């Protein structure tokens, strides 16, 4: 891919080429004339043939140098108007554009791409599609309500569940946070009291395979991994799902 070269650089390149061609052409043509007049004696060569060929070659250099010099002058004139236009564009950008305007433009392009991916993902569902959203007005970068993309879907195609007010969401979030912190404290205290020898990977895998969990919606599944905070369960027809223990979304079957 060719890069853009402004007219100032083109003028400089043509001027440099013109000077080189003119110097070589004039110097060579003078040598040919001196050779033809026997000022520079060279024996064993056809004087007329050498003078004709070399004279024509150096004359061509002079002509090309004149053409390049003429092109350089043309590009210099264009460079003047180009520089004026560049200055006007920079002045307009400094006056009308700001970092906020540019960020908003970039955000718009990003939002268009996100919306496209959202609806493309919807088309991959076969029989059932579950859409979830997370809201937390107090957290930076998180919306205070569900996405506008959901509003674009016809209401008759959606089955809304657990629609709550903003106050209920905040209260519920605080309660869940409190419960999560309490569970973490209990787990850390129990871990400090009962320090056991770490199990091998084979023992962990064997123990996990024997555990099952029940979820109100997904049914009974097999626990594939578990730690102090999270539990991962694989459900038939639903695949693997991760749950936070503090929320008590699944009931463990030992």
C-alpha positions in Angstrom: 0.0 0.0 0.0 1.5 3.3 -1.1 1.8 6.1 1.5 0.7 9.6 0.9 3.5 12.1 -0.1 2.6 15.8 0.2 3.4 18.3 -2.6 6.3 19.8 -0.7 8.1 16.5 -0.6 7.3 15.8 -4.2 8.8 19.2 -5.2 11.9 18.6 -3.2 12.4 15.1 -4.8 11.9 16.5 -8.3 14.3 19.3 -7.6 17.0 17.0 -6.3 16.5 14.7 -9.4 16.6 17.7 -11.7 19.9 19.0 -10.3 21.5 15.5 -10.5 20.4 15.0 -14.1 21.5 18.5 -15.3 24.9 18.2 -13.7 25.6 14.8 -15.1 24.1 15.7 -18.5 26.0 19.0 -18.9 29.3 17.6 -17.7 29.0 14.5 -20.0 28.0 16.6 -23.0 31.1 18.9 -22.5 33.3 15.8 -22.4 31.8 14.5 -25.6 32.4 17.8 -27.3 36.0 17.9 -26.1 36.5 14.3 -27.4 34.9 15.2 -30.7 37.3 18.2 -31.1 40.3 16.0 -30.2 41.0 17.9 -27.1 40.7 14.6 -25.2 42.5 12.1 -27.5 41.2 8.5 -27.3 42.6 6.1 -29.9 41.1 2.9 -31.2 37.5 4.1 -31.2 35.1 5.4 -33.8 35.0 9.1 -32.9 31.7 9.8 -34.8 29.8 6.9 -33.4 30.9 7.4 -29.8 30.2 11.2 -30.0 26.8 10.6 -31.5 25.6 8.0 -29.0 27.1 9.6 -25.9 26.1 13.0 -26.9 22.5 11.9 -27.4 22.5 10.1 -24.0 23.8 13.2 -22.1 21.4 15.4 -24.0 18.6 13.2 -22.9 19.8 13.6 -19.3 19.7 17.4 -19.7 16.1 17.2 -21.1 15.0 15.0 -18.2 16.6 17.4 -15.7 14.7 20.3 -17.3 11.4 18.4 -17.1 12.0 17.4 -13.4 12.8 21.1 -12.6 9.6 22.2 -14.2 7.7 19.5 -12.3 9.3 20.8 -9.0 8.1 24.3 -9.7 4.5 23.0 -10.3 4.5 21.0 -7.1 5.8 24.1 -5.2 2.8 26.0 -6.3 0.5 23.2 -5.3 2.3 22.9 -2.0 1.4 26.5 -1.2 -2.3 25.9 -1.5 -2.0 22.5 0.2 -0.3 24.1 3.2 -3.0 26.8 3.4 -5.7 24.1 3.3 -3.9 22.0 6.0 -3.7 25.1 8.2 -7.5 25.7 7.8 -8.3 22.1 8.6 -6.1 22.2 11.7 -7.7 25.4 12.8 -11.2 24.0 12.3 -10.3 20.8 14.2 -9.0 22.9 17.1 -12.2 25.0 17.2 -14.9 22.3 16.6 -13.4 19.1 17.9 -12.6 18.1 21.5 -11.5 14.9 23.3 -15.1 14.5 24.4 -16.5 14.7 20.9 -14.0 12.2 19.6 -14.7 9.8 22.5 -18.4 10.0 21.8 -17.9 9.2 18.1 -15.7 6.2 19.0 -18.3 5.0 21.6 -21.0 5.2 18.9 -19.0 2.9 16.6 -18.4 0.5 19.5 -22.1 0.5 20.5 -23.1 -0.3 16.9 -20.7 -3.3 16.9 -22.0 -4.5 20.3 -25.6 -4.3 19.1 -24.7 -6.3 16.0 -23.0 -9.0 18.0 -26.0 -9.0 20.4 -28.6 -9.8 17.7 -26.3 -12.2 15.9 -25.9 -14.1 19.2 -29.7 -14.2 19.6 -30.1 -16.0 16.2 -27.9 -18.9 17.4 -30.6 -20.0 19.9 -32.7 -23.0 18.8 -35.6 -23.5 21.2 -35.1 -21.4 24.2 -33.1 -18.2 24.9 -32.3 -16.9 28.4 -31.2 -13.3 28.7 -29.9 -11.8 31.9 -28.6 -8.4 32.9 -26.7 -6.9 35.8 -27.5 -3.5 37.3 -25.6 -1.6 39.9 -26.0 2.2 39.7 -23.3 2.7 42.3 -20.6 0.9 40.4 -18.6 2.8 37.7 -19.3 1.6 34.1 -22.4 -0.4 35.1 -25.9 0.7 33.9 -28.6 1.5 36.3 -31.2 -0.3 34.2 -31.3 -3.1 31.7 -29.8 -2.6 28.2 -31.7 -0.7 25.5 -31.1 -3.7 23.3 -33.8 -5.6 25.2 -36.2 -2.8 24.5 -35.7 -3.5 20.7 -37.1 -7.0 21.1 -41.0 -7.2 20.8 -42.6 -7.5 24.2 -44.7 -10.5 23.2 -41.5 -12.5 22.6 -40.1 -11.9 26.1 -41.2 -13.4 29.4 -40.0 -11.1 32.1 -39.3 -12.4 35.6 -38.4 -10.7 38.9 -39.0 -7.1 37.7 -38.2 -5.0 40.7 -37.9 -1.3 41.5 -34.5 0.4 41.8 -34.9 0.6 45.6 -35.6 -3.1 45.8 -32.6 -3.8 43.6 -30.3 -1.7 45.8 -31.7 -3.3 49.0 -31.3 -6.8 47.5 -27.8 -6.1 46.3 -26.7 -4.8 49.8 -28.2 -7.9 51.4 -26.4 -10.2 49.0 -23.2 -8.4 49.6 -23.6 -8.7 53.3 -24.4 -12.4 53.1 -21.4 -12.9 50.8 -19.0 -11.2 53.2 -20.5 -13.2 56.1 -20.0 -16.5 54.2 -16.4 -15.5 53.4 -15.7 -14.8 57.1 -17.2 -18.1 58.1 -15.2 -20.0 55.5 -11.9 -18.3 56.5 -12.6 -19.0 60.2 -13.4 -22.6 59.5 -10.3 -23.0 57.3 -8.2 -21.5 60.1 -9.6 -24.0 62.7 -9.5 -27.1 60.5 -6.1 -27.1 58.9 -5.9 -30.4 57.0 -3.4 -31.9 54.8 -4.0 -30.8 51.2 -5.6 -33.4 49.0 -4.1 -34.7 45.8 -5.7 -33.8 42.5 -7.0 -37.4 42.1 -8.7 -37.2 45.5 -10.2 -33.9 44.6 -11.5 -35.1 41.3 -12.9 -38.3 42.9 -14.7 -36.3 45.6 -16.1 -33.8 43.1 -17.5 -36.5 40.8 -19.5 -37.9 43.8 -21.2 -34.6 44.5 -24.5 -33.5 42.9 -26.5 -30.3 43.2 -30.1 -29.3 42.6 -31.2 -26.1 41.0 -34.8 -24.9 40.8 -34.7 -24.3 37.1 -31.9 -26.5 35.7 -32.6 -29.6 37.8 -30.0 -32.0 39.1 -26.4 -31.8 37.9 -22.9 -33.0 38.7 -20.5 -30.7 40.5 -17.4 -30.3 38.3 -15.4 -27.9 40.5 -15.8 -26.2 43.8 -13.9 -23.8 46.1 -14.6 -21.5 49.1 -16.5 -19.0 46.9 -17.8 -20.7 43.8 -19.3 -24.0 42.7 -19.5 -25.2 39.1 -22.3 -27.6 38.1 -22.9 -29.4 34.8 -26.6 -29.8 34.0 -28.1 -32.0 31.3 -29.2 -29.9 28.3 -27.9 -26.8 29.9 -24.2 -27.3 30.2 -21.9 -25.9 32.9 -23.2 -23.1 35.2 -21.3 -21.3 37.9 -22.9 -20.1 41.2 -21.8 -18.1 44.2 -22.2 -20.2 47.3 -23.3 -17.2 49.4 -26.4 -16.7 47.2 -27.5 -20.3 47.9 -28.9 -20.8 44.4 -28.1 -24.5 44.4 -28.6 -27.2 47.0 -25.6 -29.5 47.4 -26.3 -33.3 47.7 -23.5 -35.0 49.5 
